[in-house]
């Protein structure tokens, strides 16, 4: 097997893994948003906080924002935009 074949296989594997992780995160945030909108307590959503660069498990409020959200803070605003788009970094 040539080096280019190995590289191609490696990249395909990594892209598939990233795609799966993206879909899992998207589904988790959609479920959490529905829970928050219905007033349910819901499970905490696992995200990587941009503001403090740490892993967090947080609940979303009725507007789909993490309870740690700080209005006007650039990192928090970006996090909320990503949550709404369904593409925020999560952790297991």
mmCIF file as gemmi writes it, N, C-alpha and C atoms, coordinates in Angstrom:
data_model
loop_
_atom_site.group_PDB
_atom_site.id
_atom_site.type_symbol
_atom_site.label_atom_id
_atom_site.label_alt_id
_atom_site.label_comp_id
_atom_site.label_asym_id
_atom_site.label_entity_id
_atom_site.label_seq_id
_atom_site.pdbx_PDB_ins_code
_atom_site.Cartn_x
_atom_site.Cartn_y
_atom_site.Cartn_z
_atom_site.occupancy
_atom_site.B_iso_or_equiv
_atom_site.pdbx_formal_charge
_atom_site.auth_seq_id
_atom_site.auth_asym_id
_atom_site.pdbx_PDB_model_num
ATOM 1 N N . UNK Axp A 1 ? 0.853 -1.178 0 1 0 ? 1 A 1
ATOM 2 C CA . UNK Axp A 1 ? 0 0 0 1 0 ? 1 A 1
ATOM 3 C C . UNK Axp A 1 ? 0.895 1.236 0 1 0 ? 1 A 1
ATOM 4 N N . UNK Axp A 2 ? 0.576 2.168 -0.849 1 0 ? 2 A 1
ATOM 5 C CA . UNK Axp A 2 ? 1.412 3.361 -0.976 1 0 ? 2 A 1
ATOM 6 C C . UNK Axp A 2 ? 1.107 4.362 0.14 1 0 ? 2 A 1
ATOM 7 N N . UNK Axp A 3 ? 2.005 5.307 0.307 1 0 ? 3 A 1
ATOM 8 C CA . UNK Axp A 3 ? 1.824 6.345 1.319 1 0 ? 3 A 1
ATOM 9 C C . UNK Axp A 3 ? 0.583 7.17 1.047 1 0 ? 3 A 1
ATOM 10 N N . UNK Axp A 4 ? 0.31 7.454 -0.229 1 0 ? 4 A 1
ATOM 11 C CA . UNK Axp A 4 ? -0.874 8.264 -0.557 1 0 ? 4 A 1
ATOM 12 C C . UNK Axp A 4 ? -2.164 7.51 -0.237 1 0 ? 4 A 1
ATOM 13 N N . UNK Axp A 5 ? -2.161 6.168 -0.413 1 0 ? 5 A 1
ATOM 14 C CA . UNK Axp A 5 ? -3.341 5.368 -0.06 1 0 ? 5 A 1
ATOM 15 C C . UNK Axp A 5 ? -3.574 5.393 1.452 1 0 ? 5 A 1
ATOM 16 N N . UNK Axp A 6 ? -2.485 5.269 2.198 1 0 ? 6 A 1
ATOM 17 C CA . UNK Axp A 6 ? -2.602 5.305 3.664 1 0 ? 6 A 1
ATOM 18 C C . UNK Axp A 6 ? -3.082 6.663 4.14 1 0 ? 6 A 1
ATOM 19 N N . UNK Axp A 7 ? -2.552 7.716 3.555 1 0 ? 7 A 1
ATOM 20 C CA . UNK Axp A 7 ? -2.973 9.064 3.92 1 0 ? 7 A 1
ATOM 21 C C . UNK Axp A 7 ? -4.442 9.281 3.58 1 0 ? 7 A 1
ATOM 22 N N . UNK Axp A 8 ? -4.843 8.832 2.417 1 0 ? 8 A 1
ATOM 23 C CA . UNK Axp A 8 ? -6.237 8.963 1.995 1 0 ? 8 A 1
ATOM 24 C C . UNK Axp A 8 ? -7.164 8.218 2.955 1 0 ? 8 A 1
ATOM 25 N N . UNK Axp A 9 ? -6.796 6.999 3.328 1 0 ? 9 A 1
ATOM 26 C CA . UNK Axp A 9 ? -7.609 6.202 4.259 1 0 ? 9 A 1
ATOM 27 C C . UNK Axp A 9 ? -7.672 6.878 5.631 1 0 ? 9 A 1
ATOM 28 N N . UNK Axp A 10 ? -6.542 7.385 6.091 1 0 ? 10 A 1
ATOM 29 C CA . UNK Axp A 10 ? -6.487 8.083 7.378 1 0 ? 10 A 1
ATOM 30 C C . UNK Axp A 10 ? -7.407 9.306 7.375 1 0 ? 10 A 1
ATOM 31 N N . UNK Axp A 11 ? -7.325 10.106 6.311 1 0 ? 11 A 1
ATOM 32 C CA . UNK Axp A 11 ? -8.16 11.308 6.223 1 0 ? 11 A 1
ATOM 33 C C . UNK Axp A 11 ? -9.637 10.958 6.149 1 0 ? 11 A 1
ATOM 34 N N . UNK Axp A 12 ? -9.997 9.941 5.405 1 0 ? 12 A 1
ATOM 35 C CA . UNK Axp A 12 ? -11.399 9.522 5.314 1 0 ? 12 A 1
ATOM 36 C C . UNK Axp A 12 ? -11.918 9.102 6.681 1 0 ? 12 A 1
ATOM 37 N N . UNK Axp A 13 ? -11.105 8.361 7.417 1 0 ? 13 A 1
ATOM 38 C CA . UNK Axp A 13 ? -11.5 7.915 8.76 1 0 ? 13 A 1
ATOM 39 C C . UNK Axp A 13 ? -11.728 9.108 9.682 1 0 ? 13 A 1
ATOM 40 N N . UNK Axp A 14 ? -10.832 10.071 9.646 1 0 ? 14 A 1
ATOM 41 C CA . UNK Axp A 14 ? -10.95 11.256 10.503 1 0 ? 14 A 1
ATOM 42 C C . UNK Axp A 14 ? -12.164 12.102 10.129 1 0 ? 14 A 1
ATOM 43 N N . UNK Axp A 15 ? -12.414 12.249 8.834 1 0 ? 15 A 1
ATOM 44 C CA . UNK Axp A 15 ? -13.567 13.037 8.383 1 0 ? 15 A 1
ATOM 45 C C . UNK Axp A 15 ? -14.869 12.351 8.791 1 0 ? 15 A 1
ATOM 46 N N . UNK Axp A 16 ? -14.94 11.033 8.646 1 0 ? 16 A 1
ATOM 47 C CA . UNK Axp A 16 ? -16.143 10.304 9.071 1 0 ? 16 A 1
ATOM 48 C C . UNK Axp A 16 ? -16.37 10.468 10.572 1 0 ? 16 A 1
ATOM 49 N N . UNK Axp A 17 ? -15.303 10.362 11.349 1 0 ? 17 A 1
ATOM 50 C CA . UNK Axp A 17 ? -15.411 10.525 12.803 1 0 ? 17 A 1
ATOM 51 C C . UNK Axp A 17 ? -15.892 11.914 13.178 1 0 ? 17 A 1
ATOM 52 N N . UNK Axp A 18 ? -15.362 12.923 12.506 1 0 ? 18 A 1
ATOM 53 C CA . UNK Axp A 18 ? -15.782 14.302 12.77 1 0 ? 18 A 1
ATOM 54 C C . UNK Axp A 18 ? -17.244 14.486 12.388 1 0 ? 18 A 1
ATOM 55 N N . UNK Axp A 19 ? -17.659 13.882 11.301 1 0 ? 19 A 1
ATOM 56 C CA . UNK Axp A 19 ? -19.057 13.97 10.881 1 0 ? 19 A 1
ATOM 57 C C . UNK Axp A 19 ? -19.989 13.335 11.895 1 0 ? 19 A 1
ATOM 58 N N . UNK Axp A 20 ? -19.599 12.187 12.429 1 0 ? 20 A 1
ATOM 59 C CA . UNK Axp A 20 ? -20.41 11.524 13.462 1 0 ? 20 A 1
ATOM 60 C C . UNK Axp A 20 ? -20.493 12.389 14.716 1 0 ? 20 A 1
ATOM 61 N N . UNK Axp A 21 ? -19.358 12.953 15.12 1 0 ? 21 A 1
ATOM 62 C CA . UNK Axp A 21 ? -19.348 13.797 16.314 1 0 ? 21 A 1
ATOM 63 C C . UNK Axp A 21 ? -20.223 15.028 16.105 1 0 ? 21 A 1
ATOM 64 N N . UNK Axp A 22 ? -20.167 15.604 14.924 1 0 ? 22 A 1
ATOM 65 C CA . UNK Axp A 22 ? -20.998 16.766 14.613 1 0 ? 22 A 1
ATOM 66 C C . UNK Axp A 22 ? -22.476 16.409 14.717 1 0 ? 22 A 1
ATOM 67 N N . UNK Axp A 23 ? -22.88 15.291 14.142 1 0 ? 23 A 1
ATOM 68 C CA . UNK Axp A 23 ? -24.287 14.882 14.186 1 0 ? 23 A 1
ATOM 69 C C . UNK Axp A 23 ? -24.738 14.602 15.62 1 0 ? 23 A 1
ATOM 70 N N . UNK Axp A 24 ? -23.884 13.955 16.417 1 0 ? 24 A 1
ATOM 71 C CA . UNK Axp A 24 ? -24.228 13.69 17.815 1 0 ? 24 A 1
ATOM 72 C C . UNK Axp A 24 ? -24.426 14.995 18.578 1 0 ? 24 A 1
ATOM 73 N N . UNK Axp A 25 ? -23.54 15.947 18.362 1 0 ? 25 A 1
ATOM 74 C CA . UNK Axp A 25 ? -23.656 17.24 19.034 1 0 ? 25 A 1
ATOM 75 C C . UNK Axp A 25 ? -24.913 17.967 18.587 1 0 ? 25 A 1
ATOM 76 N N . UNK Axp A 26 ? -25.193 17.932 17.311 1 0 ? 26 A 1
ATOM 77 C CA . UNK Axp A 26 ? -26.377 18.592 16.761 1 0 ? 26 A 1
ATOM 78 C C . UNK Axp A 26 ? -27.65 18.002 17.376 1 0 ? 26 A 1
ATOM 79 N N . UNK Axp A 27 ? -27.717 16.681 17.469 1 0 ? 27 A 1
ATOM 80 C CA . UNK Axp A 27 ? -28.882 16.032 18.063 1 0 ? 27 A 1
ATOM 81 C C . UNK Axp A 27 ? -29.003 16.341 19.545 1 0 ? 27 A 1
ATOM 82 N N . UNK Axp A 28 ? -27.887 16.361 20.259 1 0 ? 28 A 1
ATOM 83 C CA . UNK Axp A 28 ? -27.913 16.657 21.695 1 0 ? 28 A 1
ATOM 84 C C . UNK Axp A 28 ? -28.409 18.074 21.949 1 0 ? 28 A 1
ATOM 85 N N . UNK Axp A 29 ? -27.942 19.025 21.157 1 0 ? 29 A 1
ATOM 86 C CA . UNK Axp A 29 ? -28.373 20.401 21.347 1 0 ? 29 A 1
ATOM 87 C C . UNK Axp A 29 ? -29.817 20.603 20.937 1 0 ? 29 A 1
ATOM 88 N N . UNK Axp A 30 ? -30.254 19.925 19.896 1 0 ? 30 A 1
ATOM 89 C CA . UNK Axp A 30 ? -31.659 20.028 19.496 1 0 ? 30 A 1
ATOM 90 C C . UNK Axp A 30 ? -32.562 19.483 20.598 1 0 ? 30 A 1
ATOM 91 N N . UNK Axp A 31 ? -32.177 18.359 21.163 1 0 ? 31 A 1
ATOM 92 C CA . UNK Axp A 31 ? -32.964 17.769 22.244 1 0 ? 31 A 1
ATOM 93 C C . UNK Axp A 31 ? -32.979 18.687 23.47 1 0 ? 31 A 1
ATOM 94 N N . UNK Axp A 32 ? -31.839 19.26 23.798 1 0 ? 32 A 1
ATOM 95 C CA . UNK Axp A 32 ? -31.763 20.157 24.954 1 0 ? 32 A 1
ATOM 96 C C . UNK Axp A 32 ? -32.588 21.419 24.717 1 0 ? 32 A 1
ATOM 97 N N . UNK Axp A 33 ? -32.561 21.932 23.504 1 0 ? 33 A 1
ATOM 98 C CA . UNK Axp A 33 ? -33.342 23.124 23.178 1 0 ? 33 A 1
ATOM 99 C C . UNK Axp A 33 ? -34.841 22.832 23.303 1 0 ? 33 A 1
ATOM 100 N N . UNK Axp A 34 ? -35.255 21.661 22.815 1 0 ? 34 A 1
ATOM 101 C CA . UNK Axp A 34 ? -36.672 21.277 22.945 1 0 ? 34 A 1
ATOM 102 C C . UNK Axp A 34 ? -37.069 21.152 24.41 1 0 ? 34 A 1
ATOM 103 N N . UNK Axp A 35 ? -36.195 20.539 25.211 1 0 ? 35 A 1
ATOM 104 C CA . UNK Axp A 35 ? -36.46 20.394 26.65 1 0 ? 35 A 1
ATOM 105 C C . UNK Axp A 35 ? -36.599 21.758 27.308 1 0 ? 35 A 1
ATOM 106 N N . UNK Axp A 36 ? -35.693 22.658 26.983 1 0 ? 36 A 1
ATOM 107 C CA . UNK Axp A 36 ? -35.719 23.994 27.586 1 0 ? 36 A 1
ATOM 108 C C . UNK Axp A 36 ? -36.979 24.744 27.162 1 0 ? 36 A 1
ATOM 109 N N . UNK Axp A 37 ? -37.347 24.617 25.906 1 0 ? 37 A 1
ATOM 110 C CA . UNK Axp A 37 ? -38.525 25.321 25.407 1 0 ? 37 A 1
ATOM 111 C C . UNK Axp A 37 ? -39.807 24.786 26.033 1 0 ? 37 A 1
ATOM 112 N N . UNK Axp A 38 ? -39.812 23.496 26.365 1 0 ? 38 A 1
ATOM 113 C CA . UNK Axp A 38 ? -41.011 22.916 26.96 1 0 ? 38 A 1
ATOM 114 C C . UNK Axp A 38 ? -41.03 23.076 28.476 1 0 ? 38 A 1
ATOM 115 N N . UNK Axp A 39 ? -40.015 23.687 29.021 1 0 ? 39 A 1
ATOM 116 C CA . UNK Axp A 39 ? -39.967 23.913 30.46 1 0 ? 39 A 1
ATOM 117 C C . UNK Axp A 39 ? -39.422 22.739 31.24 1 0 ? 39 A 1
ATOM 118 N N . UNK Axp A 40 ? -39.022 21.665 30.555 1 0 ? 40 A 1
ATOM 119 C CA . UNK Axp A 40 ? -38.468 20.508 31.234 1 0 ? 40 A 1
ATOM 120 C C . UNK Axp A 40 ? -37.073 20.804 31.753 1 0 ? 40 A 1
ATOM 121 N N . UNK Axp A 41 ? -36.699 20.066 32.777 1 0 ? 41 A 1
ATOM 122 C CA . UNK Axp A 41 ? -35.372 20.302 33.344 1 0 ? 41 A 1
ATOM 123 C C . UNK Axp A 41 ? -34.281 19.821 32.404 1 0 ? 41 A 1
ATOM 124 N N . UNK Axp A 42 ? -34.53 18.723 31.711 1 0 ? 42 A 1
ATOM 125 C CA . UNK Axp A 42 ? -33.58 18.228 30.714 1 0 ? 42 A 1
ATOM 126 C C . UNK Axp A 42 ? -32.24 17.847 31.301 1 0 ? 42 A 1
ATOM 127 N N . UNK Axp A 43 ? -31.472 17.173 30.501 1 0 ? 43 A 1
ATOM 128 C CA . UNK Axp A 43 ? -30.122 16.791 30.903 1 0 ? 43 A 1
ATOM 129 C C . UNK Axp A 43 ? -29.168 17.918 30.57 1 0 ? 43 A 1
ATOM 130 N N . UNK Axp A 44 ? -28.108 18.037 31.328 1 0 ? 44 A 1
ATOM 131 C CA . UNK Axp A 44 ? -27.114 19.06 30.982 1 0 ? 44 A 1
ATOM 132 C C . UNK Axp A 44 ? -26.512 18.779 29.608 1 0 ? 44 A 1
ATOM 133 N N . UNK Axp A 45 ? -26.171 19.818 28.906 1 0 ? 45 A 1
ATOM 134 C CA . UNK Axp A 45 ? -25.517 19.711 27.614 1 0 ? 45 A 1
ATOM 135 C C . UNK Axp A 45 ? -24.024 19.862 27.845 1 0 ? 45 A 1
ATOM 136 N N . UNK Axp A 46 ? -23.256 18.969 27.259 1 0 ? 46 A 1
ATOM 137 C CA . UNK Axp A 46 ? -21.8 19.013 27.416 1 0 ? 46 A 1
ATOM 138 C C . UNK Axp A 46 ? -21.227 19.87 26.307 1 0 ? 46 A 1
ATOM 139 N N . UNK Axp A 47 ? -20.547 20.945 26.682 1 0 ? 47 A 1
ATOM 140 C CA . UNK Axp A 47 ? -19.927 21.814 25.69 1 0 ? 47 A 1
ATOM 141 C C . UNK Axp A 47 ? -18.556 22.254 26.155 1 0 ? 47 A 1
ATOM 142 N N . UNK Axp A 48 ? -17.787 22.771 25.227 1 0 ? 48 A 1
ATOM 143 C CA . UNK Axp A 48 ? -16.477 23.332 25.552 1 0 ? 48 A 1
ATOM 144 C C . UNK Axp A 48 ? -16.668 24.844 25.6 1 0 ? 48 A 1
ATOM 145 N N . UNK Axp A 49 ? -16.535 25.404 26.797 1 0 ? 49 A 1
ATOM 146 C CA . UNK Axp A 49 ? -16.759 26.834 27.013 1 0 ? 49 A 1
ATOM 147 C C . UNK Axp A 49 ? -15.64 27.64 26.362 1 0 ? 49 A 1
ATOM 148 N N . UNK Axp A 50 ? -16.028 28.56 25.495 1 0 ? 50 A 1
ATOM 149 C CA . UNK Axp A 50 ? -15.032 29.409 24.83 1 0 ? 50 A 1
ATOM 150 C C . UNK Axp A 50 ? -14.475 30.452 25.781 1 0 ? 50 A 1
ATOM 151 N N . UNK Axp A 51 ? -15.32 30.937 26.657 1 0 ? 51 A 1
ATOM 152 C CA . UNK Axp A 51 ? -14.909 32.027 27.551 1 0 ? 51 A 1
ATOM 153 C C . UNK Axp A 51 ? -13.819 31.585 28.519 1 0 ? 51 A 1
ATOM 154 N N . UNK Axp A 52 ? -14.015 30.413 29.11 1 0 ? 52 A 1
ATOM 155 C CA . UNK Axp A 52 ? -13.061 29.933 30.107 1 0 ? 52 A 1
ATOM 156 C C . UNK Axp A 52 ? -12.222 28.753 29.625 1 0 ? 52 A 1
ATOM 157 N N . UNK Axp A 53 ? -12.402 28.357 28.367 1 0 ? 53 A 1
ATOM 158 C CA . UNK Axp A 53 ? -11.641 27.249 27.769 1 0 ? 53 A 1
ATOM 159 C C . UNK Axp A 53 ? -11.645 26.021 28.67 1 0 ? 53 A 1
ATOM 160 N N . UNK Axp A 54 ? -12.865 25.584 29.017 1 0 ? 54 A 1
ATOM 161 C CA . UNK Axp A 54 ? -13 24.395 29.844 1 0 ? 54 A 1
ATOM 162 C C . UNK Axp A 54 ? -14.224 23.597 29.424 1 0 ? 54 A 1
ATOM 163 N N . UNK Axp A 55 ? -14.221 22.324 29.791 1 0 ? 55 A 1
ATOM 164 C CA . UNK Axp A 55 ? -15.358 21.457 29.512 1 0 ? 55 A 1
ATOM 165 C C . UNK Axp A 55 ? -16.425 21.732 30.562 1 0 ? 55 A 1
ATOM 166 N N . UNK Axp A 56 ? -17.672 21.87 30.109 1 0 ? 56 A 1
ATOM 167 C CA . UNK Axp A 56 ? -18.781 22.149 31.03 1 0 ? 56 A 1
ATOM 168 C C . UNK Axp A 56 ? -20.006 21.346 30.659 1 0 ? 56 A 1
ATOM 169 N N . UNK Axp A 57 ? -20.766 20.997 31.658 1 0 ? 57 A 1
ATOM 170 C CA . UNK Axp A 57 ? -22.09 20.423 31.452 1 0 ? 57 A 1
ATOM 171 C C . UNK Axp A 57 ? -23.068 21.473 31.963 1 0 ? 57 A 1
ATOM 172 N N . UNK Axp A 58 ? -23.82 22.078 31.056 1 0 ? 58 A 1
ATOM 173 C CA . UNK Axp A 58 ? -24.741 23.157 31.425 1 0 ? 58 A 1
ATOM 174 C C . UNK Axp A 58 ? -26.127 22.896 30.867 1 0 ? 58 A 1
ATOM 175 N N . UNK Axp A 59 ? -27.102 23.49 31.494 1 0 ? 59 A 1
ATOM 176 C CA . UNK Axp A 59 ? -28.468 23.435 30.99 1 0 ? 59 A 1
ATOM 177 C C . UNK Axp A 59 ? -28.702 24.665 30.13 1 0 ? 59 A 1
ATOM 178 N N . UNK Axp A 60 ? -29.625 24.537 29.192 1 0 ? 60 A 1
ATOM 179 C CA . UNK Axp A 60 ? -29.996 25.671 28.354 1 0 ? 60 A 1
ATOM 180 C C . UNK Axp A 60 ? -31.248 26.318 28.938 1 0 ? 60 A 1
ATOM 181 N N . UNK Axp A 61 ? -31.304 27.651 28.866 1 0 ? 61 A 1
ATOM 182 C CA . UNK Axp A 61 ? -32.489 28.353 29.354 1 0 ? 61 A 1
ATOM 183 C C . UNK Axp A 61 ? -33.593 28.28 28.295 1 0 ? 61 A 1
ATOM 184 N N . UNK Axp A 62 ? -34.71 28.937 28.546 1 0 ? 62 A 1
ATOM 185 C CA . UNK Axp A 62 ? -35.866 28.888 27.645 1 0 ? 62 A 1
ATOM 186 C C . UNK Axp A 62 ? -35.548 29.447 26.256 1 0 ? 62 A 1
ATOM 187 N N . UNK Axp A 63 ? -34.526 30.275 26.145 1 0 ? 63 A 1
ATOM 188 C CA . UNK Axp A 63 ? -34.148 30.84 24.845 1 0 ? 63 A 1
ATOM 189 C C . UNK Axp A 63 ? -33.017 30.066 24.177 1 0 ? 63 A 1
ATOM 190 N N . UNK Axp A 64 ? -32.643 28.912 24.731 1 0 ? 64 A 1
ATOM 191 C CA . UNK Axp A 64 ? -31.609 28.086 24.133 1 0 ? 64 A 1
ATOM 192 C C . UNK Axp A 64 ? -30.198 28.536 24.425 1 0 ? 64 A 1
ATOM 193 N N . UNK Axp A 65 ? -30.019 29.337 25.469 1 0 ? 65 A 1
ATOM 194 C CA . UNK Axp A 65 ? -28.68 29.802 25.851 1 0 ? 65 A 1
ATOM 195 C C . UNK Axp A 65 ? -28.218 29.027 27.081 1 0 ? 65 A 1
ATOM 196 N N . UNK Axp A 66 ? -26.906 28.763 27.188 1 0 ? 66 A 1
ATOM 197 C CA . UNK Axp A 66 ? -26.406 28.121 28.405 1 0 ? 66 A 1
ATOM 198 C C . UNK Axp A 66 ? -26.667 29.03 29.609 1 0 ? 66 A 1
ATOM 199 N N . UNK Axp A 67 ? -26.901 28.433 30.759 1 0 ? 67 A 1
ATOM 200 C CA . UNK Axp A 67 ? -27.182 29.248 31.944 1 0 ? 67 A 1
ATOM 201 C C . UNK Axp A 67 ? -25.985 30.1 32.357 1 0 ? 67 A 1
ATOM 202 N N . UNK Axp A 68 ? -24.794 29.782 31.861 1 0 ? 68 A 1
ATOM 203 C CA . UNK Axp A 68 ? -23.597 30.569 32.174 1 0 ? 68 A 1
ATOM 204 C C . UNK Axp A 68 ? -23.416 31.741 31.198 1 0 ? 68 A 1
ATOM 205 N N . UNK Axp A 69 ? -24.338 31.927 30.282 1 0 ? 69 A 1
ATOM 206 C CA . UNK Axp A 69 ? -24.261 32.955 29.244 1 0 ? 69 A 1
ATOM 207 C C . UNK Axp A 69 ? -24.154 34.356 29.847 1 0 ? 69 A 1
ATOM 208 N N . UNK Axp A 70 ? -23.232 35.159 29.309 1 0 ? 70 A 1
ATOM 209 C CA . UNK Axp A 70 ? -23.064 36.555 29.718 1 0 ? 70 A 1
ATOM 210 C C . UNK Axp A 70 ? -23.342 37.431 28.495 1 0 ? 70 A 1
ATOM 211 N N . UNK Axp A 71 ? -24.443 38.163 28.525 1 0 ? 71 A 1
ATOM 212 C CA . UNK Axp A 71 ? -24.841 39.005 27.396 1 0 ? 71 A 1
ATOM 213 C C . UNK Axp A 71 ? -23.734 39.996 27.054 1 0 ? 71 A 1
ATOM 214 N N . UNK Axp A 72 ? -23.448 40.125 25.768 1 0 ? 72 A 1
ATOM 215 C CA . UNK Axp A 72 ? -22.454 41.08 25.317 1 0 ? 72 A 1
ATOM 216 C C . UNK Axp A 72 ? -21.032 40.56 25.28 1 0 ? 72 A 1
ATOM 217 N N . UNK Axp A 73 ? -20.763 39.426 25.927 1 0 ? 73 A 1
ATOM 218 C CA . UNK Axp A 73 ? -19.407 38.865 25.907 1 0 ? 73 A 1
ATOM 219 C C . UNK Axp A 73 ? -19.224 38.141 24.571 1 0 ? 73 A 1
ATOM 220 N N . UNK Axp A 74 ? -18.166 38.475 23.848 1 0 ? 74 A 1
ATOM 221 C CA . UNK Axp A 74 ? -17.945 37.939 22.496 1 0 ? 74 A 1
ATOM 222 C C . UNK Axp A 74 ? -17.924 36.41 22.468 1 0 ? 74 A 1
ATOM 223 N N . UNK Axp A 75 ? -17.262 35.78 23.428 1 0 ? 75 A 1
ATOM 224 C CA . UNK Axp A 75 ? -17.194 34.321 23.452 1 0 ? 75 A 1
ATOM 225 C C . UNK Axp A 75 ? -18.576 33.72 23.696 1 0 ? 75 A 1
ATOM 226 N N . UNK Axp A 76 ? -19.34 34.306 24.61 1 0 ? 76 A 1
ATOM 227 C CA . UNK Axp A 76 ? -20.678 33.801 24.918 1 0 ? 76 A 1
ATOM 228 C C . UNK Axp A 76 ? -21.625 33.995 23.732 1 0 ? 76 A 1
ATOM 229 N N . UNK Axp A 77 ? -21.518 35.137 23.077 1 0 ? 77 A 1
ATOM 230 C CA . UNK Axp A 77 ? -22.359 35.4 21.907 1 0 ? 77 A 1
ATOM 231 C C . UNK Axp A 77 ? -22.049 34.39 20.803 1 0 ? 77 A 1
ATOM 232 N N . UNK Axp A 78 ? -20.766 34.115 20.581 1 0 ? 78 A 1
ATOM 233 C CA . UNK Axp A 78 ? -20.376 33.129 19.577 1 0 ? 78 A 1
ATOM 234 C C . UNK Axp A 78 ? -20.86 31.735 19.923 1 0 ? 78 A 1
ATOM 235 N N . UNK Axp A 79 ? -20.824 31.395 21.201 1 0 ? 79 A 1
ATOM 236 C CA . UNK Axp A 79 ? -21.306 30.099 21.663 1 0 ? 79 A 1
ATOM 237 C C . UNK Axp A 79 ? -22.797 29.949 21.366 1 0 ? 79 A 1
ATOM 238 N N . UNK Axp A 80 ? -23.575 30.97 21.68 1 0 ? 80 A 1
ATOM 239 C CA . UNK Axp A 80 ? -25.022 30.92 21.44 1 0 ? 80 A 1
ATOM 240 C C . UNK Axp A 80 ? -25.307 30.799 19.944 1 0 ? 80 A 1
ATOM 241 N N . UNK Axp A 81 ? -24.57 31.514 19.116 1 0 ? 81 A 1
ATOM 242 C CA . UNK Axp A 81 ? -24.75 31.407 17.662 1 0 ? 81 A 1
ATOM 243 C C . UNK Axp A 81 ? -24.48 29.977 17.198 1 0 ? 81 A 1
ATOM 244 N N . UNK Axp A 82 ? -23.418 29.361 17.733 1 0 ? 82 A 1
ATOM 245 C CA . UNK Axp A 82 ? -23.097 27.987 17.355 1 0 ? 82 A 1
ATOM 246 C C . UNK Axp A 82 ? -24.145 27.007 17.86 1 0 ? 82 A 1
ATOM 247 N N . UNK Axp A 83 ? -24.685 27.237 19.049 1 0 ? 83 A 1
ATOM 248 C CA . UNK Axp A 83 ? -25.739 26.371 19.572 1 0 ? 83 A 1
ATOM 249 C C . UNK Axp A 83 ? -26.944 26.431 18.642 1 0 ? 83 A 1
ATOM 250 N N . UNK Axp A 84 ? -27.332 27.623 18.247 1 0 ? 84 A 1
ATOM 251 C CA . UNK Axp A 84 ? -28.482 27.776 17.346 1 0 ? 84 A 1
ATOM 252 C C . UNK Axp A 84 ? -28.216 27.126 15.994 1 0 ? 84 A 1
ATOM 253 N N . UNK Axp A 85 ? -26.964 27.167 15.538 1 0 ? 85 A 1
ATOM 254 C CA . UNK Axp A 85 ? -26.601 26.537 14.264 1 0 ? 85 A 1
ATOM 255 C C . UNK Axp A 85 ? -26.408 25.025 14.421 1 0 ? 85 A 1
ATOM 256 N N . UNK Axp A 86 ? -26.312 24.562 15.677 1 0 ? 86 A 1
ATOM 257 C CA . UNK Axp A 86 ? -26.137 23.135 15.941 1 0 ? 86 A 1
ATOM 258 C C . UNK Axp A 86 ? -24.727 22.638 15.697 1 0 ? 86 A 1
ATOM 259 N N . UNK Axp A 87 ? -23.732 23.51 15.866 1 0 ? 87 A 1
ATOM 260 C CA . UNK Axp A 87 ? -22.35 23.087 15.554 1 0 ? 87 A 1
ATOM 261 C C . UNK Axp A 87 ? -21.361 23.513 16.624 1 0 ? 87 A 1
ATOM 262 N N . UNK Axp A 88 ? -21.68 23.268 17.883 1 0 ? 88 A 1
ATOM 263 C CA . UNK Axp A 88 ? -20.767 23.646 18.96 1 0 ? 88 A 1
ATOM 264 C C . UNK Axp A 88 ? -19.903 22.449 19.357 1 0 ? 88 A 1
ATOM 265 N N . UNK Axp A 89 ? -18.695 22.715 19.804 1 0 ? 89 A 1
ATOM 266 C CA . UNK Axp A 89 ? -17.79 21.644 20.201 1 0 ? 89 A 1
ATOM 267 C C . UNK Axp A 89 ? -18.277 21.008 21.502 1 0 ? 89 A 1
ATOM 268 N N . UNK Axp A 90 ? -18.353 19.677 21.51 1 0 ? 90 A 1
ATOM 269 C CA . UNK Axp A 90 ? -18.783 18.954 22.7 1 0 ? 90 A 1
ATOM 270 C C . UNK Axp A 90 ? -17.697 17.994 23.144 1 0 ? 90 A 1
ATOM 271 N N . UNK Axp A 91 ? -17.955 17.282 24.212 1 0 ? 91 A 1
ATOM 272 C CA . UNK Axp A 91 ? -16.997 16.321 24.748 1 0 ? 91 A 1
ATOM 273 C C . UNK Axp A 91 ? -17.769 15.13 25.283 1 0 ? 91 A 1
ATOM 274 N N . UNK Axp A 92 ? -17.091 14.049 25.443 1 0 ? 92 A 1
ATOM 275 C CA . UNK Axp A 92 ? -17.701 12.806 25.958 1 0 ? 92 A 1
ATOM 276 C C . UNK Axp A 92 ? -17.214 12.519 27.349 1 0 ? 92 A 1
